[in-house]
Amino acid sequence: MAAAAKEVDMKKMELMKEVRAHQVAIGELNNLPPSRAAYQKTCNIFFRKDIKSAVASQQKQLDIAKGKLQKLDQA
């Protein structure tokens, strides 16, 4: 039982780190001028995107991570 609780706590910590990383990335992208391009990593490849699409992608990943965190909190 204690091992399972410890594993859940570790997953929560990892998800909280992921959420924070996405929040920081969104903040940094919002501070860039709109004319500048951003590079987004997908697997091992970097793709050049405009700021709006990069922010939208980070927001989507943030929402997914928050949803996983809520599921762990409810369990």
PDB file of N, H, CA, C and O in Angstrom:
ATOM      1  N   MET A   1       0.823  -1.187   0.000  1.00  0.00           N
ATOM      2  CA  MET A   1       0.000   0.000   0.000  1.00  0.00           C
ATOM      3  C   MET A   1       0.866   1.249   0.000  1.00  0.00           C
ATOM      4  O   MET A   1       0.588   2.192  -0.741  1.00  0.00           O
ATOM      5  N   ALA A   2       1.897   1.271   0.809  1.00  0.00           N
ATOM      6  H   ALA A   2       2.123   0.505   1.411  1.00  0.00           H
ATOM      7  CA  ALA A   2       2.764   2.445   0.904  1.00  0.00           C
ATOM      8  C   ALA A   2       3.519   2.671  -0.398  1.00  0.00           C
ATOM      9  O   ALA A   2       3.763   3.812  -0.788  1.00  0.00           O
ATOM     10  N   ALA A   3       3.889   1.580  -1.071  1.00  0.00           N
ATOM     11  H   ALA A   3       3.690   0.653  -0.754  1.00  0.00           H
ATOM     12  CA  ALA A   3       4.602   1.707  -2.343  1.00  0.00           C
ATOM     13  C   ALA A   3       3.699   2.317  -3.406  1.00  0.00           C
ATOM     14  O   ALA A   3       4.153   3.120  -4.221  1.00  0.00           O
ATOM     15  N   ALA A   4       2.431   1.942  -3.402  1.00  0.00           N
ATOM     16  H   ALA A   4       2.063   1.289  -2.740  1.00  0.00           H
ATOM     17  CA  ALA A   4       1.484   2.493  -4.371  1.00  0.00           C
ATOM     18  C   ALA A   4       1.256   3.982  -4.123  1.00  0.00           C
ATOM     19  O   ALA A   4       1.166   4.768  -5.066  1.00  0.00           O
ATOM     20  N   ALA A   5       1.163   4.363  -2.853  1.00  0.00           N
ATOM     21  H   ALA A   5       1.236   3.724  -2.087  1.00  0.00           H
ATOM     22  CA  ALA A   5       0.975   5.781  -2.515  1.00  0.00           C
ATOM     23  C   ALA A   5       2.201   6.591  -2.903  1.00  0.00           C
ATOM     24  O   ALA A   5       2.086   7.725  -3.369  1.00  0.00           O
ATOM     25  N   LYS A   6       3.370   6.005  -2.708  1.00  0.00           N
ATOM     26  H   LYS A   6       3.464   5.084  -2.329  1.00  0.00           H
ATOM     27  CA  LYS A   6       4.609   6.698  -3.073  1.00  0.00           C
ATOM     28  C   LYS A   6       4.691   6.878  -4.589  1.00  0.00           C
ATOM     29  O   LYS A   6       5.140   7.918  -5.073  1.00  0.00           O
ATOM     30  N   GLU A   7       4.261   5.872  -5.326  1.00  0.00           N
ATOM     31  H   GLU A   7       3.897   5.028  -4.933  1.00  0.00           H
ATOM     32  CA  GLU A   7       4.274   5.947  -6.790  1.00  0.00           C
ATOM     33  C   GLU A   7       3.320   7.035  -7.279  1.00  0.00           C
ATOM     34  O   GLU A   7       3.645   7.771  -8.210  1.00  0.00           O
ATOM     35  N   VAL A   8       2.148   7.139  -6.659  1.00  0.00           N
ATOM     36  H   VAL A   8       1.884   6.540  -5.903  1.00  0.00           H
ATOM     37  CA  VAL A   8       1.180   8.173  -7.028  1.00  0.00           C
ATOM     38  C   VAL A   8       1.753   9.556  -6.739  1.00  0.00           C
ATOM     39  O   VAL A   8       1.596  10.479  -7.538  1.00  0.00           O
ATOM     40  N   ASP A   9       2.421   9.695  -5.590  1.00  0.00           N
ATOM     41  H   ASP A   9       2.549   8.945  -4.940  1.00  0.00           H
ATOM     42  CA  ASP A   9       3.047  10.974  -5.245  1.00  0.00           C
ATOM     43  C   ASP A   9       4.129  11.354  -6.247  1.00  0.00           C
ATOM     44  O   ASP A   9       4.258  12.523  -6.609  1.00  0.00           O
ATOM     45  N   MET A  10       4.909  10.366  -6.697  1.00  0.00           N
ATOM     46  H   MET A  10       4.804   9.416  -6.403  1.00  0.00           H
ATOM     47  CA  MET A  10       5.956  10.634  -7.688  1.00  0.00           C
ATOM     48  C   MET A  10       5.345  11.074  -9.015  1.00  0.00           C
ATOM     49  O   MET A  10       5.854  11.986  -9.666  1.00  0.00           O
ATOM     50  N   LYS A  11       4.246  10.421  -9.415  1.00  0.00           N
ATOM     51  H   LYS A  11       3.832   9.681  -8.886  1.00  0.00           H
ATOM     52  CA  LYS A  11       3.571  10.812 -10.654  1.00  0.00           C
ATOM     53  C   LYS A  11       3.020  12.226 -10.540  1.00  0.00           C
ATOM     54  O   LYS A  11       3.094  13.004 -11.491  1.00  0.00           O
ATOM     55  N   LYS A  12       2.463  12.560  -9.369  1.00  0.00           N
ATOM     56  H   LYS A  12       2.403  11.928  -8.597  1.00  0.00           H
ATOM     57  CA  LYS A  12       1.941  13.913  -9.155  1.00  0.00           C
ATOM     58  C   LYS A  12       3.047  14.949  -9.268  1.00  0.00           C
ATOM     59  O   LYS A  12       2.861  15.999  -9.883  1.00  0.00           O
ATOM     60  N   MET A  13       4.203  14.652  -8.672  1.00  0.00           N
ATOM     61  H   MET A  13       4.354  13.799  -8.172  1.00  0.00           H
ATOM     62  CA  MET A  13       5.326  15.586  -8.738  1.00  0.00           C
ATOM     63  C   MET A  13       5.798  15.780 -10.169  1.00  0.00           C
ATOM     64  O   MET A  13       6.088  16.903 -10.581  1.00  0.00           O
ATOM     65  N   GLU A  14       5.879  14.691 -10.931  1.00  0.00           N
ATOM     66  H   GLU A  14       5.643  13.779 -10.596  1.00  0.00           H
ATOM     67  CA  GLU A  14       6.300  14.778 -12.326  1.00  0.00           C
ATOM     68  C   GLU A  14       5.300  15.598 -13.142  1.00  0.00           C
ATOM     69  O   GLU A  14       5.693  16.419 -13.971  1.00  0.00           O
ATOM     70  N   LEU A  15       4.005  15.371 -12.903  1.00  0.00           N
ATOM     71  H   LEU A  15       3.686  14.704 -12.230  1.00  0.00           H
ATOM     72  CA  LEU A  15       2.988  16.128 -13.620  1.00  0.00           C
ATOM     73  C   LEU A  15       3.007  17.603 -13.226  1.00  0.00           C
ATOM     74  O   LEU A  15       2.780  18.470 -14.070  1.00  0.00           O
ATOM     75  N   MET A  16       3.271  17.893 -11.968  1.00  0.00           N
ATOM     76  H   MET A  16       3.456  17.189 -11.282  1.00  0.00           H
ATOM     77  CA  MET A  16       3.354  19.288 -11.540  1.00  0.00           C
ATOM     78  C   MET A  16       4.554  19.982 -12.187  1.00  0.00           C
ATOM     79  O   MET A  16       4.464  21.153 -12.556  1.00  0.00           O
ATOM     80  N   LYS A  17       5.668  19.274 -12.326  1.00  0.00           N
ATOM     81  H   LYS A  17       5.741  18.322 -12.026  1.00  0.00           H
ATOM     82  CA  LYS A  17       6.830  19.822 -13.029  1.00  0.00           C
ATOM     83  C   LYS A  17       6.497  20.082 -14.493  1.00  0.00           C
ATOM     84  O   LYS A  17       6.880  21.110 -15.052  1.00  0.00           O
ATOM     85  N   GLU A  18       5.780  19.145 -15.109  1.00  0.00           N
ATOM     86  H   GLU A  18       5.468  18.310 -14.655  1.00  0.00           H
ATOM     87  CA  GLU A  18       5.389  19.295 -16.507  1.00  0.00           C
ATOM     88  C   GLU A  18       4.455  20.487 -16.690  1.00  0.00           C
ATOM     89  O   GLU A  18       4.608  21.263 -17.633  1.00  0.00           O
ATOM     90  N   VAL A  19       3.485  20.629 -15.783  1.00  0.00           N
ATOM     91  H   VAL A  19       3.361  19.999 -15.017  1.00  0.00           H
ATOM     92  CA  VAL A  19       2.556  21.761 -15.841  1.00  0.00           C
ATOM     93  C   VAL A  19       3.321  23.070 -15.732  1.00  0.00           C
ATOM     94  O   VAL A  19       3.079  24.007 -16.492  1.00  0.00           O
ATOM     95  N   ARG A  20       4.240  23.127 -14.788  1.00  0.00           N
ATOM     96  H   ARG A  20       4.437  22.366 -14.171  1.00  0.00           H
ATOM     97  CA  ARG A  20       5.025  24.353 -14.594  1.00  0.00           C
ATOM     98  C   ARG A  20       5.885  24.662 -15.821  1.00  0.00           C
ATOM     99  O   ARG A  20       6.015  25.823 -16.210  1.00  0.00           O
ATOM    100  N   ALA A  21       6.467  23.636 -16.428  1.00  0.00           N
ATOM    101  H   ALA A  21       6.361  22.693 -16.113  1.00  0.00           H
ATOM    102  CA  ALA A  21       7.289  23.836 -17.625  1.00  0.00           C
ATOM    103  C   ALA A  21       6.456  24.398 -18.776  1.00  0.00           C
ATOM    104  O   ALA A  21       6.914  25.275 -19.508  1.00  0.00           O
ATOM    105  N   HIS A  22       5.235  23.892 -18.934  1.00  0.00           N
ATOM    106  H   HIS A  22       4.862  23.180 -18.339  1.00  0.00           H
ATOM    107  CA  HIS A  22       4.370  24.402 -19.999  1.00  0.00           C
ATOM    108  C   HIS A  22       3.939  25.839 -19.707  1.00  0.00           C
ATOM    109  O   HIS A  22       3.840  26.652 -20.626  1.00  0.00           O
ATOM    110  N   GLN A  23       3.684  26.157 -18.444  1.00  0.00           N
ATOM    111  H   GLN A  23       3.765  25.496 -17.697  1.00  0.00           H
ATOM    112  CA  GLN A  23       3.309  27.525 -18.075  1.00  0.00           C
ATOM    113  C   GLN A  23       4.455  28.495 -18.365  1.00  0.00           C
ATOM    114  O   GLN A  23       4.226  29.594 -18.870  1.00  0.00           O
ATOM    115  N   VAL A  24       5.669  28.094 -18.051  1.00  0.00           N
ATOM    116  H   VAL A  24       5.854  27.201 -17.641  1.00  0.00           H
ATOM    117  CA  VAL A  24       6.840  28.938 -18.316  1.00  0.00           C
ATOM    118  C   VAL A  24       7.029  29.111 -19.818  1.00  0.00           C
ATOM    119  O   VAL A  24       7.317  30.213 -20.285  1.00  0.00           O
ATOM    120  N   ALA A  25       6.868  28.031 -20.574  1.00  0.00           N
ATOM    121  H   ALA A  25       6.634  27.136 -20.195  1.00  0.00           H
ATOM    122  CA  ALA A  25       7.028  28.111 -22.025  1.00  0.00           C
ATOM    123  C   ALA A  25       6.000  29.063 -22.637  1.00  0.00           C
ATOM    124  O   ALA A  25       6.333  29.843 -23.529  1.00  0.00           O
ATOM    125  N   ILE A  26       4.767  29.005 -22.168  1.00  0.00           N
ATOM    126  H   ILE A  26       4.496  28.371 -21.443  1.00  0.00           H
ATOM    127  CA  ILE A  26       3.721  29.907 -22.674  1.00  0.00           C
ATOM    128  C   ILE A  26       4.073  31.344 -22.342  1.00  0.00           C
ATOM    129  O   ILE A  26       3.931  32.229 -23.186  1.00  0.00           O
ATOM    130  N   GLY A  27       4.530  31.585 -21.126  1.00  0.00           N
ATOM    131  H   GLY A  27       4.645  30.866 -20.441  1.00  0.00           H
ATOM    132  CA  GLY A  27       4.923  32.933 -20.730  1.00  0.00           C
ATOM    133  C   GLY A  27       6.062  33.471 -21.581  1.00  0.00           C
ATOM    134  O   GLY A  27       6.042  34.630 -21.994  1.00  0.00           O
ATOM    135  N   GLU A  28       7.057  32.629 -21.842  1.00  0.00           N
ATOM    136  H   GLU A  28       7.074  31.687 -21.506  1.00  0.00           H
ATOM    137  CA  GLU A  28       8.189  33.056 -22.663  1.00  0.00           C
ATOM    138  C   GLU A  28       7.761  33.311 -24.100  1.00  0.00           C
ATOM    139  O   GLU A  28       8.207  34.278 -24.719  1.00  0.00           O
ATOM    140  N   LEU A  29       6.902  32.454 -24.634  1.00  0.00           N
ATOM    141  H   LEU A  29       6.540  31.669 -24.132  1.00  0.00           H
ATOM    142  CA  LEU A  29       6.439  32.652 -26.009  1.00  0.00           C
ATOM    143  C   LEU A  29       5.606  33.920 -26.143  1.00  0.00           C
ATOM    144  O   LEU A  29       5.674  34.602 -27.166  1.00  0.00           O
ATOM    145  N   ASN A  30       4.826  34.237 -25.122  1.00  0.00           N
ATOM    146  H   ASN A  30       4.771  33.682 -24.292  1.00  0.00           H
ATOM    147  CA  ASN A  30       4.007  35.450 -25.168  1.00  0.00           C
ATOM    148  C   ASN A  30       4.851  36.717 -25.128  1.00  0.00           C
ATOM    149  O   ASN A  30       4.385  37.778 -25.543  1.00  0.00           O
ATOM    150  N   ASN A  31       6.089  36.626 -24.636  1.00  0.00           N
ATOM    151  H   ASN A  31       6.468  35.764 -24.299  1.00  0.00           H
ATOM    152  CA  ASN A  31       6.960  37.790 -24.579  1.00  0.00           C
ATOM    153  C   ASN A  31       7.761  38.010 -25.861  1.00  0.00           C
ATOM    154  O   ASN A  31       8.436  39.029 -26.003  1.00  0.00           O
ATOM    155  N   LEU A  32       7.690  37.070 -26.782  1.00  0.00           N
ATOM    156  H   LEU A  32       7.142  36.241 -26.666  1.00  0.00           H
ATOM    157  CA  LEU A  32       8.396  37.235 -28.050  1.00  0.00           C
ATOM    158  C   LEU A  32       7.575  38.100 -29.003  1.00  0.00           C
ATOM    159  O   LEU A  32       6.345  38.082 -28.951  1.00  0.00           O
ATOM    160  N   PRO A  33       8.243  38.856 -29.870  1.00  0.00           N
ATOM    161  CA  PRO A  33       7.494  39.635 -30.854  1.00  0.00           C
ATOM    162  C   PRO A  33       6.788  38.700 -31.848  1.00  0.00           C
ATOM    163  O   PRO A  33       7.323  37.643 -32.180  1.00  0.00           O
ATOM    164  N   PRO A  34       5.596  39.077 -32.322  1.00  0.00           N
ATOM    165  CA  PRO A  34       4.832  38.189 -33.210  1.00  0.00           C
ATOM    166  C   PRO A  34       5.532  37.893 -34.537  1.00  0.00           C
ATOM    167  O   PRO A  34       5.230  36.888 -35.181  1.00  0.00           O
ATOM    168  N   SER A  35       6.448  38.743 -34.947  1.00  0.00           N
ATOM    169  H   SER A  35       6.692  39.560 -34.424  1.00  0.00           H
ATOM    170  CA  SER A  35       7.132  38.528 -36.224  1.00  0.00           C
ATOM    171  C   SER A  35       8.213  37.456 -36.122  1.00  0.00           C
ATOM    172  O   SER A  35       8.713  36.977 -37.140  1.00  0.00           O
ATOM    173  N   ARG A  36       8.568  37.086 -34.921  1.00  0.00           N
ATOM    174  H   ARG A  36       8.162  37.475 -34.094  1.00  0.00           H
ATOM    175  CA  ARG A  36       9.626  36.104 -34.718  1.00  0.00           C
ATOM    176  C   ARG A  36       9.069  34.687 -34.775  1.00  0.00           C
ATOM    177  O   ARG A  36       7.946  34.436 -34.339  1.00  0.00           O
ATOM    178  N   ALA A  37       9.851  33.771 -35.310  1.00  0.00           N
ATOM    179  H   ALA A  37      10.764  33.975 -35.665  1.00  0.00           H
ATOM    180  CA  ALA A  37       9.442  32.368 -35.380  1.00  0.00           C
ATOM    181  C   ALA A  37       9.952  31.632 -34.147  1.00  0.00           C
ATOM    182  O   ALA A  37      10.922  32.048 -33.514  1.00  0.00           O
ATOM    183  N   ALA A  38       9.292  30.547 -33.824  1.00  0.00           N
ATOM    184  H   ALA A  38       8.504  30.208 -34.339  1.00  0.00           H
ATOM    185  CA  ALA A  38       9.708  29.703 -32.711  1.00  0.00           C
ATOM    186  C   ALA A  38       9.939  28.295 -33.238  1.00  0.00           C
ATOM    187  O   ALA A  38       9.365  27.889 -34.248  1.00  0.00           O
ATOM    188  N   TYR A  39      10.778  27.570 -32.545  1.00  0.00           N
ATOM    189  H   TYR A  39      11.245  27.899 -31.724  1.00  0.00           H
ATOM    190  CA  TYR A  39      11.038  26.187 -32.916  1.00  0.00           C
ATOM    191  C   TYR A  39      10.426  25.293 -31.851  1.00  0.00           C
ATOM    192  O   TYR A  39      10.660  25.460 -30.654  1.00  0.00           O
ATOM    193  N   GLN A  40       9.633  24.334 -32.329  1.00  0.00           N
ATOM    194  H   GLN A  40       9.443  24.199 -33.301  1.00  0.00           H
ATOM    195  CA  GLN A  40       8.959  23.429 -31.412  1.00  0.00           C
ATOM    196  C   GLN A  40       9.447  22.015 -31.669  1.00  0.00           C
ATOM    197  O   GLN A  40       9.492  21.559 -32.811  1.00  0.00           O
ATOM    198  N   LYS A  41       9.811  21.328 -30.600  1.00  0.00           N
ATOM    199  H   LYS A  41       9.775  21.699 -29.672  1.00  0.00           H
ATOM    200  CA  LYS A  41      10.335  19.972 -30.724  1.00  0.00           C
ATOM    201  C   LYS A  41       9.193  18.969 -30.695  1.00  0.00           C
ATOM    202  O   LYS A  41       8.373  18.958 -29.777  1.00  0.00           O
ATOM    203  N   THR A  42       9.160  18.135 -31.711  1.00  0.00           N
ATOM    204  H   THR A  42       9.826  18.144 -32.457  1.00  0.00           H
ATOM    205  CA  THR A  42       8.220  17.031 -31.783  1.00  0.00           C
ATOM    206  C   THR A  42       9.056  15.775 -31.989  1.00  0.00           C
ATOM    207  O   THR A  42       9.697  15.611 -33.028  1.00  0.00           O
ATOM    208  N   CYS A  43       9.047  14.909 -31.018  1.00  0.00           N
ATOM    209  H   CYS A  43       8.527  15.042 -30.174  1.00  0.00           H
ATOM    210  CA  CYS A  43       9.941  13.743 -30.975  1.00  0.00           C
ATOM    211  C   CYS A  43      11.376  14.249 -30.976  1.00  0.00           C
ATOM    212  O   CYS A  43      11.783  14.936 -30.039  1.00  0.00           O
ATOM    213  N   ASN A  44      12.150  13.926 -32.005  1.00  0.00           N
ATOM    214  H   ASN A  44      11.819  13.368 -32.766  1.00  0.00           H
ATOM    215  CA  ASN A  44      13.538  14.376 -32.075  1.00  0.00           C
ATOM    216  C   ASN A  44      13.748  15.420 -33.160  1.00  0.00           C
ATOM    217  O   ASN A  44      14.889  15.715 -33.514  1.00  0.00           O
ATOM    218  N   ILE A  45      12.677  15.981 -33.693  1.00  0.00           N
ATOM    219  H   ILE A  45      11.750  15.741 -33.405  1.00  0.00           H
ATOM    220  CA  ILE A  45      12.762  16.930 -34.798  1.00  0.00           C
ATOM    221  C   ILE A  45      12.209  18.276 -34.346  1.00  0.00           C
ATOM    222  O   ILE A  45      11.183  18.340 -33.668  1.00  0.00           O
ATOM    223  N   PHE A  46      12.898  19.353 -34.726  1.00  0.00           N
ATOM    224  H   PHE A  46      13.731  19.302 -35.276  1.00  0.00           H
ATOM    225  CA  PHE A  46      12.425  20.698 -34.433  1.00  0.00           C
ATOM    226  C   PHE A  46      11.705  21.251 -35.653  1.00  0.00           C
ATOM    227  O   PHE A  46      12.205  21.149 -36.773  1.00  0.00           O
ATOM    228  N   PHE A  47      10.528  21.839 -35.436  1.00  0.00           N
ATOM    229  H   PHE A  47      10.122  21.922 -34.526  1.00  0.00           H
ATOM    230  CA  PHE A  47       9.744  22.438 -36.502  1.00  0.00           C
ATOM    231  C   PHE A  47       9.627  23.931 -36.257  1.00  0.00           C
ATOM    232  O   PHE A  47       9.424  24.369 -35.124  1.00  0.00           O
ATOM    233  N   ARG A  48       9.755  24.702 -37.312  1.00  0.00           N
ATOM    234  H   ARG A  48       9.920  24.346 -38.232  1.00  0.00           H
ATOM    235  CA  ARG A  48       9.622  26.154 -37.203  1.00  0.00           C
ATOM    236  C   ARG A  48       8.137  26.501 -37.284  1.00  0.00           C
ATOM    237  O   ARG A  48       7.448  26.092 -38.219  1.00  0.00           O
ATOM    238  N   LYS A  49       7.649  27.255 -36.300  1.00  0.00           N
ATOM    239  H   LYS A  49       8.208  27.587 -35.540  1.00  0.00           H
ATOM    240  CA  LYS A  49       6.236  27.633 -36.242  1.00  0.00           C
ATOM    241  C   LYS A  49       6.126  29.091 -35.870  1.00  0.00           C
ATOM    242  O   LYS A  49       7.073  29.688 -35.358  1.00  0.00           O
ATOM    243  N   ASP A  50       4.960  29.663 -36.132  1.00  0.00           N
ATOM    244  H   ASP A  50       4.191  29.178 -36.548  1.00  0.00           H
ATOM    245  CA  ASP A  50       4.742  31.026 -35.659  1.00  0.00           C
ATOM    246  C   ASP A  50       4.379  30.979 -34.178  1.00  0.00           C
ATOM    247  O   ASP A  50       4.070  29.914 -33.643  1.00  0.00           O
ATOM    248  N   ILE A  51       4.418  32.122 -33.530  1.00  0.00           N
ATOM    249  H   ILE A  51       4.670  32.986 -33.965  1.00  0.00           H
ATOM    250  CA  ILE A  51       4.232  32.199 -32.079  1.00  0.00           C
ATOM    251  C   ILE A  51       2.846  31.703 -31.670  1.00  0.00           C
ATOM    252  O   ILE A  51       2.710  30.984 -30.680  1.00  0.00           O
ATOM    253  N   LYS A  52       1.814  32.085 -32.433  1.00  0.00           N
ATOM    254  H   LYS A  52       1.925  32.669 -33.237  1.00  0.00           H
ATOM    255  CA  LYS A  52       0.446  31.704 -32.057  1.00  0.00           C
ATOM    256  C   LYS A  52       0.260  30.196 -32.037  1.00  0.00           C
ATOM    257  O   LYS A  52      -0.338  29.659 -31.104  1.00  0.00           O
ATOM    258  N   SER A  53       0.763  29.508 -33.050  1.00  0.00           N
ATOM    259  H   SER A  53       1.249  29.944 -33.808  1.00  0.00           H
ATOM    260  CA  SER A  53       0.585  28.054 -33.087  1.00  0.00           C
ATOM    261  C   SER A  53       1.430  27.368 -32.016  1.00  0.00           C
ATOM    262  O   SER A  53       1.025  26.338 -31.476  1.00  0.00           O
ATOM    263  N   ALA A  54       2.604  27.931 -31.703  1.00  0.00           N
ATOM    264  H   ALA A  54       2.933  28.767 -32.142  1.00  0.00           H
ATOM    265  CA  ALA A  54       3.432  27.358 -30.642  1.00  0.00           C
ATOM    266  C   ALA A  54       2.743  27.515 -29.284  1.00  0.00           C
ATOM    267  O   ALA A  54       2.764  26.595 -28.466  1.00  0.00           O
ATOM    268  N   VAL A  55       2.131  28.682 -29.044  1.00  0.00           N
ATOM    269  H   VAL A  55       2.114  29.430 -29.709  1.00  0.00           H
ATOM    270  CA  VAL A  55       1.404  28.909 -27.785  1.00  0.00           C
ATOM    271  C   VAL A  55       0.205  27.974 -27.708  1.00  0.00           C
ATOM    272  O   VAL A  55      -0.070  27.400 -26.654  1.00  0.00           O
ATOM    273  N   ALA A  56      -0.512  27.817 -28.820  1.00  0.00           N
ATOM    274  H   ALA A  56      -0.289  28.283 -29.676  1.00  0.00           H
ATOM    275  CA  ALA A  56      -1.676  26.934 -28.831  1.00  0.00           C
ATOM    276  C   ALA A  56      -1.271  25.488 -28.533  1.00  0.00           C
ATOM    277  O   ALA A  56      -1.975  24.780 -27.814  1.00  0.00           O
ATOM    278  N   SER A  57      -0.158  25.060 -29.076  1.00  0.00           N
ATOM    279  H   SER A  57       0.414  25.635 -29.661  1.00  0.00           H
ATOM    280  CA  SER A  57       0.324  23.703 -28.823  1.00  0.00           C
ATOM    281  C   SER A  57       0.718  23.522 -27.357  1.00  0.00           C
ATOM    282  O   SER A  57       0.397  22.504 -26.744  1.00  0.00           O
ATOM    283  N   GLN A  58       1.413  24.509 -26.800  1.00  0.00           N
ATOM    284  H   GLN A  58       1.675  25.336 -27.298  1.00  0.00           H
ATOM    285  CA  GLN A  58       1.795  24.437 -25.387  1.00  0.00           C
ATOM    286  C   GLN A  58       0.565  24.449 -24.483  1.00  0.00           C
ATOM    287  O   GLN A  58       0.530  23.755 -23.467  1.00  0.00           O
ATOM    288  N   GLN A  59      -0.444  25.239 -24.854  1.00  0.00           N
ATOM    289  H   GLN A  59      -0.415  25.803 -25.680  1.00  0.00           H
ATOM    290  CA  GLN A  59      -1.673  25.303 -24.064  1.00  0.00           C
ATOM    291  C   GLN A  59      -2.394  23.959 -24.089  1.00  0.00           C
ATOM    292  O   GLN A  59      -2.938  23.519 -23.075  1.00  0.00           O
ATOM    293  N   LYS A  60      -2.396  23.314 -25.247  1.00  0.00           N
ATOM    294  H   LYS A  60      -1.955  23.671 -26.070  1.00  0.00           H
ATOM    295  CA  LYS A  60      -3.028  22.004 -25.361  1.00  0.00           C
ATOM    296  C   LYS A  60      -2.312  20.983 -24.477  1.00  0.00           C
ATOM    297  O   LYS A  60      -2.957  20.199 -23.780  1.00  0.00           O
ATOM    298  N   GLN A  61      -0.981  20.995 -24.507  1.00  0.00           N
ATOM    299  H   GLN A  61      -0.457  21.632 -25.072  1.00  0.00           H
ATOM    300  CA  GLN A  61      -0.210  20.081 -23.666  1.00  0.00           C
ATOM    301  C   GLN A  61      -0.406  20.385 -22.183  1.00  0.00           C
ATOM    302  O   GLN A  61      -0.435  19.474 -21.355  1.00  0.00           O
ATOM    303  N   LEU A  62      -0.540  21.670 -21.852  1.00  0.00           N
ATOM    304  H   LEU A  62      -0.516  22.410 -22.525  1.00  0.00           H
ATOM    305  CA  LEU A  62      -0.799  22.075 -20.473  1.00  0.00           C
ATOM    306  C   LEU A  62      -2.152  21.541 -20.003  1.00  0.00           C
ATOM    307  O   LEU A  62      -2.264  21.023 -18.892  1.00  0.00           O
ATOM    308  N   ASP A  63      -3.168  21.666 -20.840  1.00  0.00           N
ATOM    309  H   ASP A  63      -3.077  22.087 -21.742  1.00  0.00           H
ATOM    310  CA  ASP A  63      -4.500  21.170 -20.480  1.00  0.00           C
ATOM    311  C   ASP A  63      -4.495  19.655 -20.278  1.00  0.00           C
ATOM    312  O   ASP A  63      -5.154  19.144 -19.373  1.00  0.00           O
ATOM    313  N   ILE A  64      -3.757  18.945 -21.115  1.00  0.00           N
ATOM    314  H   ILE A  64      -3.222  19.360 -21.851  1.00  0.00           H
ATOM    315  CA  ILE A  64      -3.665  17.488 -20.979  1.00  0.00           C
ATOM    316  C   ILE A  64      -2.999  17.119 -19.651  1.00  0.00           C
ATOM    317  O   ILE A  64      -3.470  16.232 -18.939  1.00  0.00           O
ATOM    318  N   ALA A  65      -1.904  17.803 -19.327  1.00  0.00           N
ATOM    319  H   ALA A  65      -1.521  18.523 -19.906  1.00  0.00           H
ATOM    320  CA  ALA A  65      -1.188  17.520 -18.078  1.00  0.00           C
ATOM    321  C   ALA A  65      -2.057  17.843 -16.868  1.00  0.00           C
ATOM    322  O   ALA A  65      -2.059  17.095 -15.890  1.00  0.00           O
ATOM    323  N   LYS A  66      -2.798  18.953 -16.923  1.00  0.00           N
ATOM    324  H   LYS A  66      -2.797  19.561 -17.717  1.00  0.00           H
ATOM    325  CA  LYS A  66      -3.693  19.303 -15.811  1.00  0.00           C
ATOM    326  C   LYS A  66      -4.800  18.265 -15.656  1.00  0.00           C
ATOM    327  O   LYS A  66      -5.188  17.941 -14.534  1.00  0.00           O
ATOM    328  N   GLY A  67      -5.310  17.744 -16.765  1.00  0.00           N
ATOM    329  H   GLY A  67      -4.995  18.008 -17.677  1.00  0.00           H
ATOM    330  CA  GLY A  67      -6.333  16.714 -16.700  1.00  0.00           C
ATOM    331  C   GLY A  67      -5.812  15.441 -16.049  1.00  0.00           C
ATOM    332  O   GLY A  67      -6.508  14.815 -15.249  1.00  0.00           O
ATOM    333  N   LYS A  68      -4.588  15.061 -16.391  1.00  0.00           N
ATOM    334  H   LYS A  68      -4.022  15.569 -17.040  1.00  0.00           H
ATOM    335  CA  LYS A  68      -3.985  13.876 -15.764  1.00  0.00           C
ATOM    336  C   LYS A  68      -3.794  14.101 -14.265  1.00  0.00           C
ATOM    337  O   LYS A  68      -4.017  13.197 -13.459  1.00  0.00           O
ATOM    338  N   LEU A  69      -3.384  15.298 -13.906  1.00  0.00           N
ATOM    339  H   LEU A  69      -3.203  16.032 -14.560  1.00  0.00           H
ATOM    340  CA  LEU A  69      -3.172  15.615 -12.487  1.00  0.00           C
ATOM    341  C   LEU A  69      -4.484  15.559 -11.716  1.00  0.00           C
ATOM    342  O   LEU A  69      -4.518  15.068 -10.587  1.00  0.00           O
ATOM    343  N   GLN A  70      -5.566  16.058 -12.313  1.00  0.00           N
ATOM    344  H   GLN A  70      -5.538  16.456 -13.230  1.00  0.00           H
ATOM    345  CA  GLN A  70      -6.869  15.997 -11.657  1.00  0.00           C
ATOM    346  C   GLN A  70      -7.340  14.564 -11.478  1.00  0.00           C
ATOM    347  O   GLN A  70      -7.941  14.227 -10.458  1.00  0.00           O
ATOM    348  N   LYS A  71      -7.068  13.715 -12.472  1.00  0.00           N
ATOM    349  H   LYS A  71      -6.580  13.988 -13.301  1.00  0.00           H
ATOM    350  CA  LYS A  71      -7.451  12.306 -12.347  1.00  0.00           C
ATOM    351  C   LYS A  71      -6.715  11.635 -11.195  1.00  0.00           C
ATOM    352  O   LYS A  71      -7.291  10.830 -10.463  1.00  0.00           O
ATOM    353  N   LEU A  72      -5.425  11.976 -11.039  1.00  0.00           N
ATOM    354  H   LEU A  72      -4.957  12.629 -11.634  1.00  0.00           H
ATOM    355  CA  LEU A  72      -4.660  11.400  -9.921  1.00  0.00           C
ATOM    356  C   LEU A  72      -5.176  11.924  -8.580  1.00  0.00           C
ATOM    357  O   LEU A  72      -5.202  11.183  -7.597  1.00  0.00           O
ATOM    358  N   ASP A  73      -5.580  13.178  -8.531  1.00  0.00           N
ATOM    359  H   ASP A  73      -5.558  13.780  -9.329  1.00  0.00           H
ATOM    360  CA  ASP A  73      -6.098  13.746  -7.290  1.00  0.00           C
ATOM    361  C   ASP A  73      -7.432  13.109  -6.896  1.00  0.00           C
ATOM    362  O   ASP A  73      -7.719  12.949  -5.709  1.00  0.00           O
ATOM    363  N   GLN A  74      -8.238  12.751  -7.884  1.00  0.00           N
ATOM    364  H   GLN A  74      -8.005  12.881  -8.847  1.00  0.00           H
ATOM    365  CA  GLN A  74      -9.546  12.151  -7.611  1.00  0.00           C
ATOM    366  C   GLN A  74      -9.411  10.686  -7.200  1.00  0.00           C
ATOM    367  O   GLN A  74     -10.263  10.152  -6.489  1.00  0.00           O
ATOM    368  N   ALA A  75      -8.350  10.050  -7.644  1.00  0.00           N
ATOM    369  H   ALA A  75      -7.658  10.483  -8.221  1.00  0.00           H
ATOM    370  CA  ALA A  75      -8.186   8.609  -7.349  1.00  0.00           C
ATOM    371  C   ALA A  75      -7.729   8.362  -5.937  1.00  0.00           C
ATOM    372  O   ALA A  75      -7.547   7.211  -5.539  1.00  0.00           O
TER     373      ALA A  75
END
